[in-house]
Amino acid sequence: MPRYGAGVILTRKDEVLLVRHGEKSRNVLGLYTLPGGETESYDKDSMDTVIREVCEETGLIINRKNLRLLGHYIFFMQRRVGKEEMSIDLYSCKKFKGVLKSGEETEPVWVKSKKFISGEYQLPYTSGNFLADVFKFLKE
């Protein structure tokens, strides 16, 4: 049974926001991912999930009207417990408010999109086209 959630490609100029996972995260320590996470029972939909997760992980506030759905992905992702099946809605967002701050499980960092695409940031293994599609979006 897959874990359901949502993620977002947050961009500003030629940068993308990543989060580095710490000790308390279910993700592999020290690896980077896009902001996002698993859907909670009180989330109305995947937009609620991504809005909540972005605030928890980065301190930034995003508005539903600024989210653009890019697609739905089902893939396997390397986590601390091994590979887990994920089912997520992926959004993009260019407008947000707030000041970047670390969460309980993550440290957010703005990186140059070109460096992210070139592999300078260590990402967890994901199956399928998920990362290829993220990179394709950032190249556009």
Secondary structure, DSSP 8 states (H G I E B T S, - for coil): --EEEEEEEEEETTEEEEEEE-TT-SB-TT-EE-SEEE--TT-SSHHHHHHHHHHHHH--B--GGG-EEEEEEEEEEEETTEEEEEEEEEEEE---BS-----SSEEEEEEEHHHHHTT-S----B-TTHHHHHHHHHH-
